[in-house]
């Protein structure tokens, strides 16, 4: 896992709940285009789950992460 991926996973773990991709971007200061790529990689590796609600993307860690 690279530094940006680790930062996102740690943030999601600390929140312990679903959040938005925009909130992650604001909290981490990772540029939007970079964050989109990070999210795609994490989703492909089954670490996070994203779902769209209009223009908003909701993000949460997969349950197996907490086991």
Secondary structure, DSSP 4 states (H G I P E B T S, - for coil): --HHHHHHHHHHHHH-S-EEHHHHHHHH---HHHHHHHHHHHHHTTSEEEEEETTEEEEEE-GGGG-
